[in-house]
Amino acid sequence: MEVIELKNADRTLPQRVKEFGGIDLLACYQCGTCSSDCPVGTEFFFRIRRIMRKAALGLSEQVLPAKDIWCCTTCFTCFDRCPQDAKPTDVILALRRVAAREGYTPQASRNTSANITKFGHAVPSLEEIEKKREAMGLPARPPTAATYPEAIREIQLIVKKRGIAEIIRFNWEKMELEG
């Protein structure tokens, strides 16, 4: 059994989670339905129940920097089956938002966000693939935002207005991530 120290608890965490969309965090009464039904939990040591409890107790230092909140596939199984309607998926997404704003975004997520910002697509088009598509009689690039410069500009505007560039530490002059 794990002993939980509360003397350094971040009493603002439940409220911050609520502000970012995890409005029902404190409805969780730790029945374990979310963890028992989680498809990721059967493969990894991922327990949404544990995350919900630590977040409710304000254990920011254990929750926000941990990779656990990024393991969730957002399949909504826990969301659909929670008897208290605590909406665990919403809590996980809110925790990710709080964590990202505190600098805990995983590098892979930062890279994906940077690609979307630069190219309009999470995976940039590769010259080799473009040649294969053309050889098959297809346009070099599939019809995604990456094909339309105006769509990329709109994406970049959203990234700027929502403050995403600051969160992922994106340098607009160099069009790349910092650090």
N, C-alpha and C positions, 0 to 999 in steps of 0.2 A: 504494500500500500504506500502510495506517495503522500508525503506530508506537504501541505501547501502553506507557505508563509504569506500572510496577508499584511504584515506591517508596512511593506513598501508597495502595496497595491495602488494601481492607478484608478482612482475612483471616478475619473472622467471617461474611462474607456466604454462602459455600457452606453453612455449618452452619445459619445462620438459614433459608435456603431449604429445607434438609432438614427442619428443625423445623416448617415450615409446609406440608409435603407434597411438596416437590420432591426426593424422596429419591434420585433417580438422576441428578442434575445432573452429577456427575463421571464418569458412564459415557459421556458424549458424547465422541466422538473426531473431531468436526467433518467428517463425511463430506458434509454438505450436503443429505441427503435431505429433511430437514424444510423447508428453505428452497425447494427445487425443487418440492415438492409443495404448498406453502402457497397457498391461494386468495387470501389477502390480499397475500401477497408479490408476486403477479403484477400487482396493481393499485397498490400503494404501495411505498415504499422500506422495507418491513418485512422483516427477515431474522431469523428465529428462531435460525438458526445463530449469528449475531453476538451475539444476546442471551445465548444459552447460554454462549458463550465468555467474554464480559465478566463474566457472573455467576460462572462458575467461577474466573476470575482475581481476583474480589473488587472489581471496578470499580463499586462502589456509586454513586458520583457520576455515572457515565455511564448506569447502568441504571435506578435507582429513580426519579429525577425525569423520565425520558424518557417520552414518550407511547407509545412503541413497545409496551411491555408491555400497554397498554390497547387496542391495535389488534387483537389476536388475537381471533378469533370463537369460539374453543374448539370448532372443528369436529372435533378429534381426528384429523385426517389425519396430522399429524406423529407423533402418539402411536402410531397404528396401523402406520405405515411405518418407524419408527426401527429400524435393524438392531441397535442396541445396547440397545434397550429403555430408553432414557434418559428416556422419558416427558416430552417437551418441554412438552406442555400442562399437566401437573402443575407443572412448573418455572415456567411463566408465571403460573399461578394463585398459586403460592407467592410469587413475586416481587411480585405485586399485593398480597398480604397484608402482606408486609414493607414495601412502599412506602406502603401506606395507613396503617400504624402509625407511619410516619415523616412523615406529613402530606402525602403526594404523591397523594392521591386526586383525580382530575379532577372539576371542578365538576359535570359532567353526572351522574357516578356518585353524587356527594353529593346532588344534587337527587332522583335516583331513590330513593335510600335514605331520604331525608326524606319523600318521598311515600308510600312503603310504610309508614313509621313512623306517619305521620299518618292516612292514608286506607286502608291495607291493600291498596293497589294502586299500581303504578308510575305510572300515568296517572290522575289524579283525574277523577271523573265531571264532565262539563260540563252545565250546566242545559239548554243547547240540544240536546244529544244525548239527555238524559233525556226531554225533551218529544217528540222524534222517536220514541223507543222507545215511549212511552206512546201516541202517535198510531197506532203500528203494532200496538197491543194487547199490547205487551210490558211487563214491569215496568220502571219508570224506570231501575233499575240492574240490570246483569247479576249473576248469582249468584256473585260473587267475595267475597273476605274483606271488601271494602268494604261489603258489604250486611249484614254481621253484626258488631255492636259487640263481641261477646265474642271474635270472631276478631281484631279489631283490638287488643283488650287483650292477647291472647296474643302477637301479633306484637310489641307494645311491650315485653312482658316479655322476649321473646327478645332484642330490641335492647338492652335494659338489661343483661341477664345476660351477653351476649357482648361487651359493651363497644363495640358498634357506634356508639352515640351519641357517645362520646368521639372515635372515629376520624373520624366525619364532622362533628364539632363541632355536634351538635344540642342546642338549648336546650329543655329539657322545659317550662319555665314559659311560654315564648313559642310553643312548638310550631313552631319554625323553625330554620333553620341560622344559625350565627354566622359572620361573616367570610366 
